[in-house]
Amino acid sequence: MNEFHPPRRILLGPGPSDADNRVLSALSAPLVGHLDPEFLKVMDDIQSLLRYVFETQNKLTIPISGTGSAGMEAAFVNLVEPGDSVVVCVNGVFGERMSDIVGRCGGTLTRVEAEWGASFDLDQIRNALKKTHAPILAVVHAETSTGVLTSLSKIRQVLDEFPETLFLLDCVTSLGGHPVEIDRYQVDFAYSGTQKCLSCPPGLAPITLSEKAVSVLRRRKSKVRSWYLDLTMVEKYWGEERTYHHTAPISMNYALREALRIVQEEGLENRWARHHLNHRALVAGVEAMGLAMLCKPEDRLWSLNTIRIPEKVSDAKVRTKLLQDFGIEIGGGLGPLKNKIWRVGLMGSSSNRNNVLLFLNALEQVLSEQGMSLERGAAVEAAMNVYCT
Ligand SMILES: *Cc1c(COP(=O)(O)O)cnc(C)c1O
């Protein structure tokens, strides 16, 4: 068996995004022990950088070992006790996944639903909270399966009427790409992942808990049902005690530290502006090609763009061609959107002008080969107009 040499892809799917070379080098640094004084410094740096990207003062701000879904599971398993009522907003795969986990935790689930590709009716959320007096409302900020952004300020407005209810937020595809502002919107438990807009390999799930969420954790009547994700124990390793719980994934923490340093060097505002600009250029190009976006303009994510697949075009053929001929990965639709949309991620390092122009050009080429008649060059020109104004 030979050494594995992965091809160089351009990752424009729903994640992972391209990691910066600095992050990849950090992964190959020598190992130290998980209680080595030098590693403890790395942990402190990561906590302080995470507070910066989450825009929070929360003390309990750490990376969970595991991907974004481990962060999701950590949120529910730590905050929900059997019989607790939880309202989950569902308009895509990740709201569905939250609902599944609530059931596994023994919670009593109330779903507020919106069509996949659309945003929520706030009155439905309000009514669900009135009816259930649920101590937790769970929301996906950036629904990666549909490209819909949920407005945090609007959710906050509703929650202001229910001061007892905890605000649980999935910001896996928004952190580092869109403003998240944990303290401003008084989010009580937020989790993210490393491989989306933070452009680090998959493997850690940054989380942050408000004082209110920590006090719910302390007041639990029963033990957290997951040993691995039990924050009452994990926090002792990240806190002053430095008590061994499980071996920290050393190299992943090096990589996250470097990825967060890159975010800080760019500055959050600049990073959001970059994601916004590349999104606008992509949409202009897509529309110039005569294709349509799935979501309404005001609901669109900058980090994940969903394009309706034109009739008579083969989803699989286009994606295979993009990968084989151009080295570009994009995602297909899931669930009810299977074969209906493409999902084009412009996350972290992957969100740049070269990628947008290359993708538009490649898509135009591939669609022409599929028999669509297109005005060649129109997409790139429309995108360039966005960059030049
Ligand atoms: C990717 C993603 C997750 C899950 O993360 P994994 O790293 O795949 O476990 C959860 N929520 C959202 C919104 C995501 O995009």
The ligand as a Gaussian input file, in Angstrom:
#p B3LYP/6-31G(d) Opt

LIG

0 1
 C      -22.363000      20.882000       9.667000
 C      -23.455000      21.242000      10.600000
 C      -23.699000      20.544000      11.796000
 C      -23.012000      19.270000      12.145000
 O      -21.670000      19.346000      12.153000
 P      -20.788000      18.036000      11.893000
 O      -19.425000      18.646000      11.970000
 O      -21.135000      17.512000      10.544000
 O      -21.043000      17.076000      12.975000
 C      -24.673000      21.018000      12.642000
 N      -25.410000      22.103000      12.333000
 C      -25.217000      22.770000      11.188000
 C      -26.063000      23.965000      10.901000
 C      -24.246000      22.360000      10.285000
 O      -24.073000      23.030000       9.143000

